[in-house]
Structure formats: C-alpha cells, structure tokens
C-alpha cells in the first residue's frame, strides 16, 4: 500500500523513506532522531527485523512540535 502524503493515518506504520517525505527532512536526520535518548522519533522493527517502521501518530506529533535545526553548525568568528 502506498502512503497518501496528503493525509497521515495515525495507526498506520510508515517506512523511513515515507516519513522523510512527510516530514521534509533527510533520512540521516530521521536516523539521528531514532538514536537519541530518549528517541525523538520512536520506531518499531518489521517482522523480519530489517526495516524500521514509524507510527503515523509519531510523525504527526513531530510535525506539530518540530525539532529540526536547519543548516550546519558554524564556528563563532
């Protein structure tokens, strides 16, 4: 089933790439959010253990409460 990017279903599980498109951030940022303690973006493993799946309600929460820091860190001059 292909995700509808105009409407996020809270109970549906989304792949990392689908979440990337919905949130408008890179996949490396999503993996960073998953690695933080506590995780900004919690995930579940698929049945075979290869894929990380993100609950739609967590994507909605991150859209409502953005954690994204845009741009790169620069040295103070």
N, CA, C and O atoms as a CHARMM CRD file, in Angstrom:
* protein
*
  308
    1    1 UNK  N      0.83900  -1.18500   0.00000 PROA 1      0.00000
    2    1 UNK  CA     0.00000   0.00000   0.00000 PROA 1      0.00000
    3    1 UNK  C      0.88000   1.24200   0.00000 PROA 1      0.00000
    4    1 UNK  O      1.77600   1.37300   0.83300 PROA 1      0.00000
    5    2 UNK  N      0.62900   2.13700  -0.91600 PROA 2      0.00000
    6    2 UNK  CA     1.39100   3.37800  -0.99400 PROA 2      0.00000
    7    2 UNK  C      0.78500   4.40900  -0.04900 PROA 2      0.00000
    8    2 UNK  O     -0.43500   4.56700  -0.01000 PROA 2      0.00000
    9    3 UNK  N      1.62100   5.11200   0.71500 PROA 3      0.00000
   10    3 UNK  CA     1.08500   6.10400   1.65600 PROA 3      0.00000
   11    3 UNK  C      0.54100   7.32800   0.93800 PROA 3      0.00000
   12    3 UNK  O      1.08200   7.75900  -0.08100 PROA 3      0.00000
   13    4 UNK  N     -0.53000   7.87900   1.48000 PROA 4      0.00000
   14    4 UNK  CA    -1.10800   9.11900   0.97300 PROA 4      0.00000
   15    4 UNK  C     -0.41300  10.26900   1.69600 PROA 4      0.00000
   16    4 UNK  O     -0.59000  10.44000   2.90200 PROA 4      0.00000
   17    5 UNK  N      0.37500  11.05500   0.96900 PROA 5      0.00000
   18    5 UNK  CA     1.16800  12.08700   1.60000 PROA 5      0.00000
   19    5 UNK  C      0.36700  13.33600   1.94700 PROA 5      0.00000
   20    5 UNK  O      0.91300  14.28100   2.51700 PROA 5      0.00000
   21    6 UNK  N     -0.91100  13.35200   1.61200 PROA 6      0.00000
   22    6 UNK  CA    -1.75200  14.49700   1.97100 PROA 6      0.00000
   23    6 UNK  C     -2.49000  14.24700   3.27800 PROA 6      0.00000
   24    6 UNK  O     -2.99300  15.18400   3.89800 PROA 6      0.00000
   25    7 UNK  N     -2.55600  13.00400   3.69300 PROA 7      0.00000
   26    7 UNK  CA    -3.26900  12.66400   4.92100 PROA 7      0.00000
   27    7 UNK  C     -2.49000  11.57800   5.63700 PROA 7      0.00000
   28    7 UNK  O     -2.28100  10.50000   5.08000 PROA 7      0.00000
   29    8 UNK  N     -2.05700  11.84200   6.86000 PROA 8      0.00000
   30    8 UNK  CA    -1.30000  10.87200   7.64600 PROA 8      0.00000
   31    8 UNK  C     -2.28000  10.12300   8.53600 PROA 8      0.00000
   32    8 UNK  O     -3.03200  10.73600   9.29400 PROA 8      0.00000
   33    9 UNK  N     -2.27100   8.80500   8.44500 PROA 9      0.00000
   34    9 UNK  CA    -3.14200   7.95600   9.25700 PROA 9      0.00000
   35    9 UNK  C     -2.39100   7.63600  10.54700 PROA 9      0.00000
   36    9 UNK  O     -1.30700   7.05700  10.48400 PROA 9      0.00000
   37   10 UNK  N     -2.93500   7.99700  11.73100 PROA 10     0.00000
   38   10 UNK  CA    -2.21400   7.80400  12.99100 PROA 10     0.00000
   39   10 UNK  C     -1.86600   6.34600  13.30400 PROA 10     0.00000
   40   10 UNK  O     -0.83900   6.09500  13.93400 PROA 10     0.00000
   41   11 UNK  N     -2.68000   5.38700  12.89000 PROA 11     0.00000
   42   11 UNK  CA    -2.43500   3.99000  13.23700 PROA 11     0.00000
   43   11 UNK  C     -1.62200   3.23500  12.19400 PROA 11     0.00000
   44   11 UNK  O     -1.32300   2.05600  12.38500 PROA 11     0.00000
   45   12 UNK  N     -1.26100   3.88400  11.10700 PROA 12     0.00000
   46   12 UNK  CA    -0.52200   3.22400  10.03200 PROA 12     0.00000
   47   12 UNK  C      0.97400   3.32000  10.30000 PROA 12     0.00000
   48   12 UNK  O      1.45200   4.32600  10.82600 PROA 12     0.00000
   49   13 UNK  N      1.71200   2.27600   9.93900 PROA 13     0.00000
   50   13 UNK  CA     3.16800   2.27500  10.07500 PROA 13     0.00000
   51   13 UNK  C      3.78900   2.73900   8.76600 PROA 13     0.00000
   52   13 UNK  O      3.43100   2.25300   7.69300 PROA 13     0.00000
   53   14 UNK  N      4.72000   3.67700   8.86000 PROA 14     0.00000
   54   14 UNK  CA     5.37300   4.25900   7.68900 PROA 14     0.00000
   55   14 UNK  C      6.84700   3.86900   7.67700 PROA 14     0.00000
   56   14 UNK  O      7.46600   3.71500   8.73000 PROA 14     0.00000
   57   15 UNK  N      7.39700   3.71200   6.49400 PROA 15     0.00000
   58   15 UNK  CA     8.82700   3.42600   6.35400 PROA 15     0.00000
   59   15 UNK  C      9.61600   4.71300   6.60700 PROA 15     0.00000
   60   15 UNK  O      9.04600   5.80100   6.68400 PROA 15     0.00000
   61   16 UNK  N     10.91200   4.56800   6.73000 PROA 16     0.00000
   62   16 UNK  CA    11.78300   5.73200   6.93600 PROA 16     0.00000
   63   16 UNK  C     11.70100   6.67300   5.73900 PROA 16     0.00000
   64   16 UNK  O     11.65900   7.89100   5.91100 PROA 16     0.00000
   65   17 UNK  N     11.68000   6.12700   4.54700 PROA 17     0.00000
   66   17 UNK  CA    11.62500   6.97800   3.35000 PROA 17     0.00000
   67   17 UNK  C     10.28500   7.70800   3.23700 PROA 17     0.00000
   68   17 UNK  O     10.24800   8.86300   2.81100 PROA 17     0.00000
   69   18 UNK  N      9.19600   7.05400   3.61000 PROA 18     0.00000
   70   18 UNK  CA     7.89200   7.73000   3.59000 PROA 18     0.00000
   71   18 UNK  C      7.85600   8.82700   4.64700 PROA 18     0.00000
   72   18 UNK  O      7.34500   9.91700   4.39200 PROA 18     0.00000
   73   19 UNK  N      8.39700   8.54600   5.83200 PROA 19     0.00000
   74   19 UNK  CA     8.44500   9.55600   6.89300 PROA 19     0.00000
   75   19 UNK  C      9.31200  10.73200   6.47900 PROA 19     0.00000
   76   19 UNK  O      9.01000  11.87800   6.81200 PROA 19     0.00000
   77   20 UNK  N     10.38800  10.45300   5.75400 PROA 20     0.00000
   78   20 UNK  CA    11.26800  11.50500   5.26700 PROA 20     0.00000
   79   20 UNK  C     10.51300  12.46600   4.35800 PROA 20     0.00000
   80   20 UNK  O     10.66100  13.68400   4.46000 PROA 20     0.00000
   81   21 UNK  N      9.70800  11.90500   3.47700 PROA 21     0.00000
   82   21 UNK  CA     8.93400  12.74500   2.56000 PROA 21     0.00000
   83   21 UNK  C      7.85200  13.52400   3.30400 PROA 21     0.00000
   84   21 UNK  O      7.60500  14.69100   3.00100 PROA 21     0.00000
   85   22 UNK  N      7.21300  12.88400   4.27000 PROA 22     0.00000
   86   22 UNK  CA     6.15300  13.55500   5.01400 PROA 22     0.00000
   87   22 UNK  C      6.69100  14.69200   5.88000 PROA 22     0.00000
   88   22 UNK  O      6.06100  15.74400   5.99000 PROA 22     0.00000
   89   23 UNK  N      7.85400  14.48000   6.49200 PROA 23     0.00000
   90   23 UNK  CA     8.42000  15.48000   7.38800 PROA 23     0.00000
   91   23 UNK  C      9.25700  16.52400   6.66000 PROA 23     0.00000
   92   23 UNK  O      9.50200  17.60800   7.19000 PROA 23     0.00000
   93   24 UNK  N      9.69300  16.20000   5.45400 PROA 24     0.00000
   94   24 UNK  CA    10.50900  17.14500   4.70300 PROA 24     0.00000
   95   24 UNK  C     11.92900  17.25500   5.22600 PROA 24     0.00000
   96   24 UNK  O     12.54500  18.31500   5.11700 PROA 24     0.00000
   97   25 UNK  N     12.46800  16.16200   5.80200 PROA 25     0.00000
   98   25 UNK  CA    13.83400  16.14500   6.31700 PROA 25     0.00000
   99   25 UNK  C     14.56700  14.96800   5.68600 PROA 25     0.00000
  100   25 UNK  O     13.94400  14.11500   5.05400 PROA 25     0.00000
  101   26 UNK  N     15.86600  14.91800   5.85200 PROA 26     0.00000
  102   26 UNK  CA    16.64500  13.83900   5.24100 PROA 26     0.00000
  103   26 UNK  C     16.54200  12.56100   6.06800 PROA 26     0.00000
  104   26 UNK  O     16.16700  12.59100   7.24000 PROA 26     0.00000
  105   27 UNK  N     16.87800  11.44800   5.44200 PROA 27     0.00000
  106   27 UNK  CA    16.81300  10.17400   6.16000 PROA 27     0.00000
  107   27 UNK  C     17.88600  10.09200   7.24000 PROA 27     0.00000
  108   27 UNK  O     17.69400   9.39200   8.23400 PROA 27     0.00000
  109   28 UNK  N     19.00200  10.78300   7.07700 PROA 28     0.00000
  110   28 UNK  CA    20.02000  10.77200   8.12600 PROA 28     0.00000
  111   28 UNK  C     19.53000  11.49400   9.37900 PROA 28     0.00000
  112   28 UNK  O     19.86600  11.09800  10.49500 PROA 28     0.00000
  113   29 UNK  N     18.74000  12.54800   9.20100 PROA 29     0.00000
  114   29 UNK  CA    18.15200  13.24200  10.34600 PROA 29     0.00000
  115   29 UNK  C     17.16000  12.33100  11.06800 PROA 29     0.00000
  116   29 UNK  O     17.10400  12.33200  12.29800 PROA 29     0.00000
  117   30 UNK  N     16.38900  11.56500  10.32700 PROA 30     0.00000
  118   30 UNK  CA    15.44100  10.63700  10.94400 PROA 30     0.00000
  119   30 UNK  C     16.19000   9.59500  11.76500 PROA 30     0.00000
  120   30 UNK  O     15.77900   9.28000  12.88200 PROA 30     0.00000
  121   31 UNK  N     17.28700   9.05400  11.22500 PROA 31     0.00000
  122   31 UNK  CA    18.07500   8.07400  11.97600 PROA 31     0.00000
  123   31 UNK  C     18.70100   8.70600  13.21900 PROA 31     0.00000
  124   31 UNK  O     18.81900   8.04200  14.24900 PROA 31     0.00000
  125   32 UNK  N     19.10200   9.96900  13.14500 PROA 32     0.00000
  126   32 UNK  CA    19.61400  10.66900  14.32600 PROA 32     0.00000
  127   32 UNK  C     18.52400  10.80800  15.38200 PROA 32     0.00000
  128   32 UNK  O     18.78000  10.62000  16.57100 PROA 32     0.00000
  129   33 UNK  N     17.30500  11.13800  14.94900 PROA 33     0.00000
  130   33 UNK  CA    16.18400  11.24200  15.88300 PROA 33     0.00000
  131   33 UNK  C     15.88400   9.90400  16.53900 PROA 33     0.00000
  132   33 UNK  O     15.46500   9.86400  17.69600 PROA 33     0.00000
  133   34 UNK  N     16.09100   8.80900  15.81900 PROA 34     0.00000
  134   34 UNK  CA    15.85500   7.47600  16.37900 PROA 34     0.00000
  135   34 UNK  C     16.92700   7.08900  17.39100 PROA 34     0.00000
  136   34 UNK  O     16.64500   6.36100  18.34300 PROA 34     0.00000
  137   35 UNK  N     18.16700   7.57400  17.19100 PROA 35     0.00000
  138   35 UNK  CA    19.28100   7.20000  18.06300 PROA 35     0.00000
  139   35 UNK  C     19.33000   7.99500  19.35800 PROA 35     0.00000
  140   35 UNK  O     19.95100   7.54700  20.32200 PROA 35     0.00000
  141   36 UNK  N     18.69500   9.16300  19.41100 PROA 36     0.00000
  142   36 UNK  CA    18.76600   9.99100  20.61300 PROA 36     0.00000
  143   36 UNK  C     18.11500   9.27500  21.78500 PROA 36     0.00000
  144   36 UNK  O     17.24600   8.42200  21.60500 PROA 36     0.00000
  145   37 UNK  N     18.54300   9.63200  22.97400 PROA 37     0.00000
  146   37 UNK  CA    17.97400   9.02100  24.17900 PROA 37     0.00000
  147   37 UNK  C     17.36100  10.11400  25.03500 PROA 37     0.00000
  148   37 UNK  O     18.10200  10.98300  25.49600 PROA 37     0.00000
  149   38 UNK  N     16.07400  10.12900  25.27600 PROA 38     0.00000
  150   38 UNK  CA    15.02500   9.29100  24.68700 PROA 38     0.00000
  151   38 UNK  C     14.81800   9.66200  23.21900 PROA 38     0.00000
  152   38 UNK  O     15.07700  10.79800  22.82300 PROA 38     0.00000
  153   39 UNK  N     14.35700   8.71200  22.41500 PROA 39     0.00000
  154   39 UNK  CA    14.23200   8.98300  20.98000 PROA 39     0.00000
  155   39 UNK  C     13.18800  10.05300  20.67400 PROA 39     0.00000
  156   39 UNK  O     12.08300  10.03300  21.21600 PROA 39     0.00000
  157   40 UNK  N     13.55000  10.97100  19.81200 PROA 40     0.00000
  158   40 UNK  CA    12.61100  11.99700  19.35000 PROA 40     0.00000
  159   40 UNK  C     11.56000  11.34200  18.46900 PROA 40     0.00000
  160   40 UNK  O     10.39200  11.73000  18.48200 PROA 40     0.00000
  161   41 UNK  N     11.98600  10.35100  17.70900 PROA 41     0.00000
  162   41 UNK  CA    11.10000   9.64700  16.79200 PROA 41     0.00000
  163   41 UNK  C     11.17800   8.13700  17.08500 PROA 41     0.00000
  164   41 UNK  O     12.04900   7.44700  16.55500 PROA 41     0.00000
  165   42 UNK  N     10.26300   7.62700  17.93200 PROA 42     0.00000
  166   42 UNK  CA    10.29500   6.19000  18.23400 PROA 42     0.00000
  167   42 UNK  C      9.92000   5.35900  17.01200 PROA 42     0.00000
  168   42 UNK  O      9.19800   5.82400  16.13000 PROA 42     0.00000
  169   43 UNK  N     10.41400   4.13300  16.96900 PROA 43     0.00000
  170   43 UNK  CA    10.16400   3.26200  15.82400 PROA 43     0.00000
  171   43 UNK  C      9.97900   1.82500  16.29400 PROA 43     0.00000
  172   43 UNK  O     10.26000   1.48600  17.44300 PROA 43     0.00000
  173   44 UNK  N      9.50500   1.00100  15.38700 PROA 44     0.00000
  174   44 UNK  CA     9.35600  -0.42900  15.61000 PROA 44     0.00000
  175   44 UNK  C     10.10300  -1.14900  14.50300 PROA 44     0.00000
  176   44 UNK  O     10.31000  -0.60400  13.41800 PROA 44     0.00000
  177   45 UNK  N     10.49700  -2.35900  14.78400 PROA 45     0.00000
  178   45 UNK  CA    11.13300  -3.18100  13.75100 PROA 45     0.00000
  179   45 UNK  C     10.06000  -3.98800  13.03000 PROA 45     0.00000
  180   45 UNK  O      9.04000  -4.34400  13.62000 PROA 45     0.00000
  181   46 UNK  N     10.29300  -4.27300  11.75700 PROA 46     0.00000
  182   46 UNK  CA     9.37400  -5.11900  10.99600 PROA 46     0.00000
  183   46 UNK  C      9.50800  -6.55400  11.49700 PROA 46     0.00000
  184   46 UNK  O     10.38800  -6.85900  12.30200 PROA 46     0.00000
  185   47 UNK  N      8.64100  -7.42000  11.02200 PROA 47     0.00000
  186   47 UNK  CA     8.65100  -8.80200  11.47300 PROA 47     0.00000
  187   47 UNK  C      9.97100  -9.49800  11.18700 PROA 47     0.00000
  188   47 UNK  O     10.43100 -10.31300  11.98700 PROA 47     0.00000
  189   48 UNK  N     10.58300  -9.18400  10.05200 PROA 48     0.00000
  190   48 UNK  CA    11.85600  -9.82300   9.72700 PROA 48     0.00000
  191   48 UNK  C     13.05000  -9.10800  10.36800 PROA 48     0.00000
  192   48 UNK  O     14.17700  -9.59700  10.28500 PROA 48     0.00000
  193   49 UNK  N     12.81700  -7.96900  10.99800 PROA 49     0.00000
  194   49 UNK  CA    13.85900  -7.24900  11.71600 PROA 49     0.00000
  195   49 UNK  C     14.72300  -6.33800  10.87500 PROA 49     0.00000
  196   49 UNK  O     15.62800  -5.69800  11.41000 PROA 49     0.00000
  197   50 UNK  N     14.48000  -6.25400   9.59000 PROA 50     0.00000
  198   50 UNK  CA    15.30700  -5.44200   8.71000 PROA 50     0.00000
  199   50 UNK  C     14.86500  -3.99400   8.61200 PROA 50     0.00000
  200   50 UNK  O     15.70400  -3.10500   8.46800 PROA 50     0.00000
  201   51 UNK  N     13.58100  -3.74000   8.68600 PROA 51     0.00000
  202   51 UNK  CA    13.05900  -2.39900   8.41900 PROA 51     0.00000
  203   51 UNK  C     12.61200  -1.71800   9.70700 PROA 51     0.00000
  204   51 UNK  O     12.10600  -2.36000  10.62700 PROA 51     0.00000
  205   52 UNK  N     12.81000  -0.41100   9.75000 PROA 52     0.00000
  206   52 UNK  CA    12.31600   0.39800  10.86100 PROA 52     0.00000
  207   52 UNK  C     11.01500   1.04400  10.41300 PROA 52     0.00000
  208   52 UNK  O     10.94600   1.64400   9.34000 PROA 52     0.00000
  209   53 UNK  N      9.99800   0.91900  11.23000 PROA 53     0.00000
  210   53 UNK  CA     8.68100   1.44800  10.89700 PROA 53     0.00000
  211   53 UNK  C      8.27800   2.48000  11.93800 PROA 53     0.00000
  212   53 UNK  O      8.48800   2.28500  13.13500 PROA 53     0.00000
  213   54 UNK  N      7.70100   3.57300  11.47600 PROA 54     0.00000
  214   54 UNK  CA     7.34200   4.69400  12.33900 PROA 54     0.00000
  215   54 UNK  C      5.83200   4.83800  12.34000 PROA 54     0.00000
  216   54 UNK  O      5.19900   4.83200  11.28400 PROA 54     0.00000
  217   55 UNK  N      5.26400   4.96700  13.51800 PROA 55     0.00000
  218   55 UNK  CA     3.82500   5.11900  13.66800 PROA 55     0.00000
  219   55 UNK  C      3.39600   6.50300  13.19600 PROA 55     0.00000
  220   55 UNK  O      4.07400   7.49500  13.46500 PROA 55     0.00000
  221   56 UNK  N      2.27700   6.56700  12.49800 PROA 56     0.00000
  222   56 UNK  CA     1.78200   7.82400  11.94900 PROA 56     0.00000
  223   56 UNK  C      1.54400   8.88800  13.00300 PROA 56     0.00000
  224   56 UNK  O      1.76600  10.07100  12.74300 PROA 56     0.00000
  225   57 UNK  N      1.09500   8.49200  14.19300 PROA 57     0.00000
  226   57 UNK  CA     0.85200   9.47300  15.26100 PROA 57     0.00000
  227   57 UNK  C      2.15800  10.12500  15.71000 PROA 57     0.00000
  228   57 UNK  O      2.15300  11.28800  16.11300 PROA 57     0.00000
  229   58 UNK  N      3.27800   9.39700  15.65000 PROA 58     0.00000
  230   58 UNK  CA     4.56800   9.99000  15.99600 PROA 58     0.00000
  231   58 UNK  C      5.01800  10.99600  14.93600 PROA 58     0.00000
  232   58 UNK  O      5.65500  11.99900  15.25800 PROA 58     0.00000
  233   59 UNK  N      4.68900  10.72900  13.68400 PROA 59     0.00000
  234   59 UNK  CA     5.00100  11.67400  12.60800 PROA 59     0.00000
  235   59 UNK  C      4.17000  12.94200  12.77700 PROA 59     0.00000
  236   59 UNK  O      4.68000  14.05000  12.61200 PROA 59     0.00000
  237   60 UNK  N      2.88900  12.77600  13.10800 PROA 60     0.00000
  238   60 UNK  CA     2.01000  13.93300  13.33300 PROA 60     0.00000
  239   60 UNK  C      2.53200  14.76800  14.49400 PROA 60     0.00000
  240   60 UNK  O      2.54000  15.99600  14.41800 PROA 60     0.00000
  241   61 UNK  N      2.97400  14.10600  15.58200 PROA 61     0.00000
  242   61 UNK  CA     3.49900  14.82700  16.74300 PROA 61     0.00000
  243   61 UNK  C      4.74300  15.62500  16.36100 PROA 61     0.00000
  244   61 UNK  O      4.90500  16.76800  16.79000 PROA 61     0.00000
  245   62 UNK  N      5.62000  15.02700  15.55700 PROA 62     0.00000
  246   62 UNK  CA     6.83600  15.72500  15.15400 PROA 62     0.00000
  247   62 UNK  C      6.53200  16.88700  14.20700 PROA 62     0.00000
  248   62 UNK  O      7.24100  17.89300  14.21600 PROA 62     0.00000
  249   63 UNK  N      5.48700  16.75500  13.39400 PROA 63     0.00000
  250   63 UNK  CA     5.07500  17.87100  12.54300 PROA 63     0.00000
  251   63 UNK  C      4.53100  19.02800  13.37700 PROA 63     0.00000
  252   63 UNK  O      4.77300  20.19500  13.06700 PROA 63     0.00000
  253   64 UNK  N      3.78800  18.69100  14.44800 PROA 64     0.00000
  254   64 UNK  CA     3.22600  19.73500  15.31000 PROA 64     0.00000
  255   64 UNK  C      4.26800  20.36200  16.23000 PROA 64     0.00000
  256   64 UNK  O      4.14500  21.53000  16.60100 PROA 64     0.00000
  257   65 UNK  N      5.29000  19.59500  16.59900 PROA 65     0.00000
  258   65 UNK  CA     6.34800  20.06300  17.50200 PROA 65     0.00000
  259   65 UNK  C      7.70400  19.83200  16.83900 PROA 65     0.00000
  260   65 UNK  O      8.40300  18.88300  17.19500 PROA 65     0.00000
  261   66 UNK  N      8.08700  20.67000  15.88900 PROA 66     0.00000
  262   66 UNK  CA     9.32200  20.43400  15.12500 PROA 66     0.00000
  263   66 UNK  C     10.56700  20.48800  16.00500 PROA 66     0.00000
  264   66 UNK  O     10.68700  21.33600  16.88800 PROA 66     0.00000
  265   67 UNK  N     11.47600  19.57800  15.74700 PROA 67     0.00000
  266   67 UNK  CA    12.75600  19.50600  16.45100 PROA 67     0.00000
  267   67 UNK  C     13.90100  19.80100  15.49900 PROA 67     0.00000
  268   67 UNK  O     15.06800  19.73500  15.88700 PROA 67     0.00000
  269   68 UNK  N     13.57500  20.12500  14.26300 PROA 68     0.00000
  270   68 UNK  CA    14.58700  20.24800  13.22200 PROA 68     0.00000
  271   68 UNK  C     15.38500  21.52700  13.42000 PROA 68     0.00000
  272   68 UNK  O     14.83600  22.61400  13.59700 PROA 68     0.00000
  273   69 UNK  N     16.69500  21.35700  13.38500 PROA 69     0.00000
  274   69 UNK  CA    17.59600  22.50800  13.40600 PROA 69     0.00000
  275   69 UNK  C     18.16000  22.62400  12.00600 PROA 69     0.00000
  276   69 UNK  O     18.98000  21.79900  11.60200 PROA 69     0.00000
  277   70 UNK  N     17.74600  23.61100  11.27100 PROA 70     0.00000
  278   70 UNK  CA    18.14500  23.77900   9.87300 PROA 70     0.00000
  279   70 UNK  C     19.56200  24.33400   9.77700 PROA 70     0.00000
  280   70 UNK  O     20.00000  25.10600  10.63000 PROA 70     0.00000
  281   71 UNK  N     20.25000  23.94000   8.75400 PROA 71     0.00000
  282   71 UNK  CA    21.57300  24.46400   8.46900 PROA 71     0.00000
  283   71 UNK  C     22.66800  23.77800   9.27600 PROA 71     0.00000
  284   71 UNK  O     22.39600  22.96700  10.16200 PROA 71     0.00000
  285   72 UNK  N     23.89000  24.11600   8.95500 PROA 72     0.00000
  286   72 UNK  CA    25.00600  23.48900   9.62900 PROA 72     0.00000
  287   72 UNK  C     25.51700  24.36900  10.75800 PROA 72     0.00000
  288   72 UNK  O     25.27500  25.57600  10.78400 PROA 72     0.00000
  289   73 UNK  N     26.22500  23.74700  11.68500 PROA 73     0.00000
  290   73 UNK  CA    26.80300  24.49600  12.80000 PROA 73     0.00000
  291   73 UNK  C     28.00600  25.26500  12.29300 PROA 73     0.00000
  292   73 UNK  O     28.81900  24.73200  11.53800 PROA 73     0.00000
  293   74 UNK  N     28.11700  26.49900  12.70000 PROA 74     0.00000
  294   74 UNK  CA    29.23800  27.33300  12.29500 PROA 74     0.00000
  295   74 UNK  C     30.03000  27.78100  13.51700 PROA 74     0.00000
  296   74 UNK  O     29.49400  27.91900  14.61600 PROA 74     0.00000
  297   75 UNK  N     31.30500  28.00200  13.29500 PROA 75     0.00000
  298   75 UNK  CA    32.16500  28.49800  14.36200 PROA 75     0.00000
  299   75 UNK  C     31.89400  29.97700  14.58400 PROA 75     0.00000
  300   75 UNK  O     31.61400  30.72200  13.64400 PROA 75     0.00000
  301   76 UNK  N     31.98200  30.38600  15.83300 PROA 76     0.00000
  302   76 UNK  CA    31.85700  31.82200  16.13100 PROA 76     0.00000
  303   76 UNK  C     33.12000  32.52100  15.65600 PROA 76     0.00000
  304   76 UNK  O     34.23200  32.07600  15.94100 PROA 76     0.00000
  305   77 UNK  N     32.94700  33.57900  14.95400 PROA 77     0.00000
  306   77 UNK  CA    34.12500  34.31300  14.45200 PROA 77     0.00000
  307   77 UNK  C     34.35700  35.55500  15.22600 PROA 77     0.00000
  308   77 UNK  O     35.30100  36.29200  14.94100 PROA 77     0.00000
